[in-house]
Amino acid sequence: MIDRQEVMRIARLARLELSEAEIAQYQQDLTGFLTSGAKLQQVDVSKLEGTSHAVAITHELREDQVGTSLDQREVLAMGPAISNGFFKVPRIVEEQA
């Protein structure tokens, strides 16, 4: 079984704050996932041909069609902030200390 410390380590990496009940639930869930994975690793697939999909998939392709584009200046005028011809957005990646 996954221990409490491992759940807390994973929660810290994911920046999650967990209650005691959630920690216990994640211990059970993660242990179940790993147990299922271990069972799958025991299946002999050496004689099976590899596939990328469980069912056959066909892609309906169409010819490219040139159409009218939006004017860059008009589109940028709708944005809240512009910098060097692009939308300026808030930084979402934090610096690691």
C-alpha positions as CSV (number, residue, x, y, z in Angstrom):
1,M,0.0,0.0,0.0
2,I,1.1,3.5,-0.7
3,D,2.1,5.2,2.5
4,R,0.9,8.5,3.8
5,Q,4.3,10.2,3.2
6,E,4.2,9.3,-0.5
7,V,0.7,10.7,-0.8
8,M,1.9,13.9,0.9
9,R,4.9,14.1,-1.4
10,I,2.8,13.8,-4.5
11,A,0.3,16.4,-3.1
12,R,3.2,18.8,-2.4
13,L,4.4,18.4,-6.0
14,A,0.9,19.0,-7.3
15,R,0.5,21.9,-4.9
16,L,-2.5,20.3,-3.3
17,E,-3.7,20.7,0.3
18,L,-5.4,17.5,1.4
19,S,-7.5,16.7,4.4
20,E,-6.9,13.6,6.4
21,A,-9.9,11.9,4.7
22,E,-8.5,12.8,1.3
23,I,-5.1,11.5,2.2
24,A,-6.6,8.2,3.2
25,Q,-8.8,8.1,0.0
26,Y,-5.7,8.8,-2.2
27,Q,-3.8,6.1,-0.4
28,Q,-6.5,3.6,-1.4
29,D,-6.9,5.0,-5.0
30,L,-3.1,5.1,-5.8
31,T,-2.6,1.6,-4.3
32,G,-5.5,0.4,-6.5
33,F,-3.9,2.0,-9.6
34,L,-0.5,0.4,-9.0
35,T,-2.1,-3.0,-8.2
36,S,-4.0,-2.8,-11.5
37,G,-0.8,-1.8,-13.4
38,A,1.1,-4.7,-11.8
39,K,-1.6,-7.2,-13.0
40,L,-1.4,-5.7,-16.5
41,Q,2.4,-6.2,-16.6
42,Q,1.9,-9.9,-16.0
43,V,-0.1,-10.4,-19.2
44,D,2.0,-12.0,-22.0
45,V,1.7,-9.7,-25.1
46,S,4.8,-11.0,-26.9
47,K,2.7,-12.6,-29.7
48,L,0.4,-9.7,-30.2
49,E,0.8,-7.2,-33.0
50,G,1.2,-3.6,-31.9
51,T,-1.7,-1.1,-32.5
52,S,-2.2,2.5,-31.8
53,H,-6.0,2.2,-31.5
54,A,-8.3,-0.5,-30.2
55,V,-10.7,0.0,-33.1
56,A,-10.0,0.8,-36.8
57,I,-10.1,4.5,-37.4
58,T,-10.4,6.3,-40.7
59,H,-9.7,9.9,-41.2
60,E,-12.0,11.9,-43.5
61,L,-9.7,14.4,-45.2
62,R,-10.8,17.4,-47.2
63,E,-8.9,19.7,-49.5
64,D,-7.5,22.8,-48.0
65,Q,-9.5,25.9,-49.0
66,V,-8.1,29.4,-48.9
67,G,-10.5,31.8,-47.1
68,T,-10.4,35.3,-45.8
69,S,-8.4,36.0,-42.7
70,L,-9.1,38.4,-39.9
71,D,-7.1,41.6,-40.0
72,Q,-4.4,41.5,-37.3
73,R,-4.9,45.1,-36.2
74,E,-8.7,44.6,-35.8
75,V,-8.1,41.4,-33.8
76,L,-5.4,43.0,-31.6
77,A,-7.7,46.0,-30.9
78,M,-10.1,43.6,-29.2
79,G,-7.5,42.4,-26.7
80,P,-6.9,43.9,-23.3
81,A,-3.1,44.4,-23.8
82,I,-0.8,44.2,-26.8
83,S,3.0,43.9,-27.0
84,N,5.0,43.8,-30.3
85,G,2.0,42.7,-32.3
86,F,0.9,39.9,-29.9
87,F,-1.6,39.7,-27.1
88,K,0.1,40.3,-23.7
89,V,-1.1,37.8,-21.0
90,P,-0.2,37.5,-17.4
91,R,2.7,35.2,-16.4
92,I,1.4,31.8,-15.1
93,V,4.6,30.0,-14.5
94,E,6.2,30.7,-11.2
95,E,9.9,31.0,-10.6
96,Q,11.5,28.1,-8.7
97,A,13.3,29.2,-5.6
